[in-house]
Amino acid sequence: MNAVAEFDTDAPSFQLPPMVQEIRDMTRRIVRDELMPLEQQYLASDWATYGAAMENLKGVFDKKIVDRLVSISKDTGLWNMTVPEEHGGTGMGLLAQIVVSEELHYCAVPFPMASVPNILYESTGDQIERFLRPVIAGDKTACFAQTEANAGSDPGGMMQTRATRTEGGWLINGTKMWISNAMSSDIIQVQAVTDAEKRQRGGITMFIVEKGAQGLHIEESGIRTWLGSRSAQYVVHFDNVFVPDGNVLGAVGNGFRLGQRWLTIHDRLLRAPQALGRMQRSLDMSVEWSKQRVTFGKPLSERQAIQWRLVDMHVDIEALRALTYAAAARGDRGEDVRNEASLVKFTAGEWGARTLDHAIQIHGAMGEALELPLTVFYRLLRHMQIGGGTTEMQKMLIARQLLK
Ligand SMILES: Cc1cc2nc3c(=O)[nH]c(=O)nc-3n(C[C@H](O)[C@H](O)[C@H](O)COP(=O)(O)OP(=O)(O)OC[C@H]3O[C@@H](n4cnc5c(N)ncnc54)[C@H](O)[C@@H]3O)c2cc1C
């Protein structure tokens, strides 16, 4: 038996439940038949790096194409797959979400789905009709405002934005920056200090501020990032912005905990499949390319220097996939996965960027070609080491667990 020939890089490293396999296969077909044929046009646009799926799609494609993707998403149930059943969704677990996301991120073209920040499910009373339902339907969009000029990695300790009590509500003052999609969002979920003594231990509250609120000013940051000219991070000023009591999300003083919950699932655990899809694609492309590209009379694939790069990519993908699926399965069992989320967040960013670096190197000059998705994927995965909590912050959290 030839052990090398028997080795199948597509072999599943984790036995998925049959229903998740079905959803994965359906998503894979959508990616192959609907998204991949659009990729060249998408990459040729200046929308191809960072942003909100719907906005990016509308920026590049005809209404007919966008409507078709939306109706595929709604007809197959993918649109609502992350939405709990009590809000009309299919309430798929984390593992299913991760497997679908991994498939979708094989292609650079985004797929439209309900984009609901999970903390919005804390909505109560009329918040459900005013905010949650329209966001689920895609009629309204939301952004999350935590970071400030001097409060990035340490928002609890350094946050300056304050909310003070006034009749019937709160007055918010302060400035947030690096807020993705703030200009196009209908609602801003903003954290403000409500008790300067307690700060992150019960002194930070989450408010919903609506577009057009008096005293709310949103402006371009003036900072261009390599995520592309359409990358949309804004400075958001709150100048005595009145927020009624009915717009407090969760309990007063509970906003930091809510924010951490959002970050744990949305910005940490669910970033891993975004990396996995892109890493798998870059490996598949590199395998293909190395077999075709001939130098000094032999294909690149016959050179050990290239083979070892392919193997390193493969190992990173398999290891990240195993960590991610295990974390998701534990999350689905109701376990606390904060530690695992930090682990997959930092490995996705670190291993993701180095996997793309190998792919770009194997492709030579073509690795830098904007017609291929590799540089876009590289930038997005390198960004993963910063956005949503840096690699160092994840390591700090994991170390705390190890040493406690
Ligand atoms: C494209 C983009 C989109 C973003 N979108 C949003 C958004 O929508 N909403 C939002 O609220 N924020 C957003 N951010 C902000 C992002 O979350 C912060 O930039 C990130 O948390 C890092 O904060 P910082 O830039 O202030 O870095 P700093 O806190 O200044 O840290 C700088 C470096 O020092 C390291 N460091 C800091 N403290 C320590 C320590 N104690 N030990 C070791 N190393 C340390 C950090 O890891 C980092 O490498 C976005 C940022 C970008 C670039």
PDBQT file of the ligand as one rigid body, heavy atoms in Angstrom, charges set to zero:
ROOT
HETATM    1  C1  LIG A 501     -10.799  47.555  10.338  1.00  0.00    +0.000 C 
HETATM    2  C2  LIG A 501     -11.146  47.737  11.779  1.00  0.00    +0.000 A 
HETATM    3  C3  LIG A 501     -12.468  47.636  12.181  1.00  0.00    +0.000 A 
HETATM    4  C4  LIG A 501     -12.838  47.852  13.510  1.00  0.00    +0.000 A 
HETATM    5  N1  LIG A 501     -14.170  47.841  13.857  1.00  0.00    +0.000 NA
HETATM    6  C5  LIG A 501     -14.532  48.143  15.135  1.00  0.00    +0.000 A 
HETATM    7  C6  LIG A 501     -15.918  48.261  15.490  1.00  0.00    +0.000 A 
HETATM    8  O1  LIG A 501     -16.819  48.062  14.656  1.00  0.00    +0.000 OA
HETATM    9  N2  LIG A 501     -16.237  48.587  16.765  1.00  0.00    +0.000 N 
HETATM   10  C7  LIG A 501     -15.287  48.821  17.729  1.00  0.00    +0.000 A 
HETATM   11  O2  LIG A 501     -15.661  49.122  18.862  1.00  0.00    +0.000 OA
HETATM   12  N3  LIG A 501     -13.952  48.733  17.421  1.00  0.00    +0.000 NA
HETATM   13  C8  LIG A 501     -13.559  48.402  16.150  1.00  0.00    +0.000 A 
HETATM   14  N4  LIG A 501     -12.214  48.307  15.821  1.00  0.00    +0.000 N 
HETATM   15  C9  LIG A 501     -11.207  48.565  16.848  1.00  0.00    +0.000 C 
HETATM   16  C10 LIG A 501     -10.449  47.323  17.299  1.00  0.00    +0.000 C 
HETATM   17  O3  LIG A 501     -11.284  46.491  18.070  1.00  0.00    +0.000 OA
HETATM   18  C11 LIG A 501      -9.208  47.786  18.090  1.00  0.00    +0.000 C 
HETATM   19  O4  LIG A 501      -8.365  48.429  17.165  1.00  0.00    +0.000 OA
HETATM   20  C12 LIG A 501      -8.470  46.648  18.731  1.00  0.00    +0.000 C 
HETATM   21  O5  LIG A 501      -9.206  46.162  19.824  1.00  0.00    +0.000 OA
HETATM   22  C13 LIG A 501      -7.077  47.065  19.213  1.00  0.00    +0.000 C 
HETATM   23  O6  LIG A 501      -7.107  48.264  19.927  1.00  0.00    +0.000 OA
HETATM   24  P1  LIG A 501      -6.033  49.424  19.611  1.00  0.00    +0.000 P 
HETATM   25  O7  LIG A 501      -5.984  49.638  18.157  1.00  0.00    +0.000 OA
HETATM   26  O8  LIG A 501      -6.349  50.596  20.480  1.00  0.00    +0.000 OA
HETATM   27  O9  LIG A 501      -4.632  48.817  20.074  1.00  0.00    +0.000 OA
HETATM   28  P2  LIG A 501      -3.889  49.063  21.456  1.00  0.00    +0.000 P 
HETATM   29  O10 LIG A 501      -4.777  48.728  22.598  1.00  0.00    +0.000 OA
HETATM   30  O11 LIG A 501      -3.282  50.418  21.448  1.00  0.00    +0.000 OA
HETATM   31  O12 LIG A 501      -2.722  47.988  21.384  1.00  0.00    +0.000 OA
HETATM   32  C14 LIG A 501      -1.601  48.130  20.490  1.00  0.00    +0.000 C 
HETATM   33  C15 LIG A 501      -0.796  46.840  20.506  1.00  0.00    +0.000 C 
HETATM   34  O13 LIG A 501      -0.300  46.573  21.823  1.00  0.00    +0.000 OA
HETATM   35  C16 LIG A 501      -0.753  45.322  22.262  1.00  0.00    +0.000 C 
HETATM   36  N5  LIG A 501      -1.044  45.406  23.697  1.00  0.00    +0.000 N 
HETATM   37  C17 LIG A 501      -1.907  46.253  24.314  1.00  0.00    +0.000 A 
HETATM   38  N6  LIG A 501      -1.904  46.028  25.642  1.00  0.00    +0.000 NA
HETATM   39  C18 LIG A 501      -1.037  44.998  25.864  1.00  0.00    +0.000 A 
HETATM   40  C19 LIG A 501      -0.623  44.262  27.016  1.00  0.00    +0.000 A 
HETATM   41  N7  LIG A 501      -1.104  44.558  28.235  1.00  0.00    +0.000 N 
HETATM   42  N8  LIG A 501       0.277  43.284  26.875  1.00  0.00    +0.000 NA
HETATM   43  C20 LIG A 501       0.772  42.974  25.656  1.00  0.00    +0.000 A 
HETATM   44  N9  LIG A 501       0.423  43.612  24.516  1.00  0.00    +0.000 NA
HETATM   45  C21 LIG A 501      -0.489  44.609  24.621  1.00  0.00    +0.000 A 
HETATM   46  C22 LIG A 501      -2.000  45.028  21.465  1.00  0.00    +0.000 C 
HETATM   47  O14 LIG A 501      -2.269  43.647  21.408  1.00  0.00    +0.000 OA
HETATM   48  C23 LIG A 501      -1.629  45.617  20.118  1.00  0.00    +0.000 C 
HETATM   49  O15 LIG A 501      -0.838  44.698  19.409  1.00  0.00    +0.000 OA
HETATM   50  C24 LIG A 501     -11.828  48.108  14.485  1.00  0.00    +0.000 A 
HETATM   51  C25 LIG A 501     -10.475  48.162  14.097  1.00  0.00    +0.000 A 
HETATM   52  C26 LIG A 501     -10.137  47.988  12.765  1.00  0.00    +0.000 A 
HETATM   53  C27 LIG A 501      -8.689  48.108  12.368  1.00  0.00    +0.000 C 
ENDROOT
TORSDOF 0
